[in-house]
């Protein structure tokens, strides 16, 4: 992937916002800094960086895709109330189990995404009051 000012701005905005932002959120941060950026260009660059493995695209959290600058293997835990997304780093045994499952089923796994859904402590505390 060739260098571009826009891609650098997008990657840095993603890296500096570890909240697993959506494209719209990133756009609201980058647009004031770089007015020529269009939403289409942002989406195109995010999808291209995800396809090349430079970032992770997380689908299925809600209506919008979220993006993550951490590409090493990990899962996500999502609050069903406030939508907060956190990283969960995968235990070696779980990774081993996934590989064994691929062997047993004779599947070549191209992509895996582990997502835990629940309610964060902040939202639980609000519900209990």
C-alpha positions in Angstrom: 0.0 0.0 0.0 1.4 3.3 -1.0 1.8 6.2 1.5 -0.9 8.8 1.5 -1.5 11.7 3.9 -5.2 10.7 4.3 -4.3 7.1 5.2 -1.8 8.3 7.8 -4.4 10.6 9.3 -7.0 7.8 9.4 -4.6 5.3 11.0 -3.4 7.8 13.6 -6.9 8.8 14.5 -7.8 5.1 14.9 -4.7 4.5 17.0 -5.4 7.5 19.2 -9.0 6.4 19.8 -8.9 2.9 21.3 -12.7 2.9 21.7 -13.1 0.8 18.5 -14.6 3.8 16.6 -17.0 3.6 13.7 -16.1 5.3 10.4 -18.6 8.1 11.2 -16.8 8.8 14.5 -13.4 8.8 12.8 -14.8 11.2 10.2 -16.0 13.6 12.8 -12.4 13.7 14.3 -10.5 13.9 11.0 -12.6 16.2 8.9 -11.9 19.4 11.0 -8.1 18.6 10.7 -8.3 17.7 7.0 -11.3 19.3 5.3 -10.7 17.7 1.8 -11.5 14.2 3.3 -14.7 12.7 2.1 -16.7 10.0 3.9 -16.3 7.8 0.8 -12.5 8.1 0.9 -12.5 7.3 4.6 -14.5 4.1 4.1 -12.4 3.1 1.1 -9.2 3.5 3.0 -10.5 1.8 6.2 -11.7 -1.2 4.1 -8.4 -1.3 2.2 -6.3 -1.2 5.3 -8.5 -3.9 6.9 -8.2 -6.1 3.8 -4.4 -5.8 3.9 -4.3 -6.7 7.6 -3.1 -3.3 8.8 -6.2 -2.8 10.9 -9.2 -4.9 12.0 -12.7 -4.4 10.8 -15.2 -5.6 13.4 -18.6 -6.3 12.0 -21.8 -7.3 13.9 -21.4 -5.1 17.0 -24.4 -3.0 16.1 -25.5 -1.5 12.8 -22.1 0.1 11.9 -18.7 -1.6 11.5 -16.1 -0.7 14.1 -12.4 -0.5 13.5 -9.4 -1.5 15.6 -5.7 -0.7 15.2 -4.7 -3.8 17.2 -4.2 -6.6 14.6 -2.8 -9.3 16.9 -5.2 -12.0 17.7 -7.8 -11.0 20.3 -11.5 -11.0 21.0 -13.9 -8.3 21.9 -16.4 -7.8 24.8 -19.3 -5.6 24.1 -21.8 -4.0 26.6 -25.3 -4.5 25.3 -26.5 -1.4 27.1 -24.0 1.4 26.3 -22.1 -0.2 23.4 -18.7 0.0 25.0 -16.2 -2.3 23.3 -13.1 -3.6 25.0 -10.3 -5.9 23.9 -9.9 -9.4 25.4 -6.6 -11.1 24.6 -7.0 -14.8 23.8 -5.5 -17.5 25.9 -3.1 -19.8 24.2 -5.4 -22.8 25.0 -8.3 -21.2 23.2 -6.2 -20.5 20.1 -5.1 -24.2 20.3 -8.7 -25.3 20.5 -9.7 -23.3 17.5 -6.8 -24.8 15.4 -7.8 -28.3 16.6 -11.4 -27.6 15.5 -10.1 -26.6 12.1 -8.1 -29.8 11.8 -11.1 -32.0 12.9 -13.5 -30.4 10.5 -11.0 -30.2 7.7 -11.8 -26.5 7.4 -9.2 -23.9 6.4 -10.2 -21.0 8.6 -9.6 -17.7 6.9 -11.0 -15.4 9.5 -12.2 -15.7 13.1 -13.8 -13.2 15.3 -14.8 -13.9 18.9 -17.2 -11.5 20.5 -18.6 -11.7 24.0 -21.8 -9.8 24.8 -22.9 -8.7 28.2 -23.4 -5.7 30.5 -20.4 -3.7 31.8 -20.0 -3.0 35.5 -21.0 0.7 35.0 -24.3 -0.2 33.3 -25.0 -3.0 35.8 -24.5 -0.6 38.7 -27.0 1.9 37.1 -29.5 -0.9 36.7 -29.2 -2.0 40.3 -29.9 1.5 41.7 
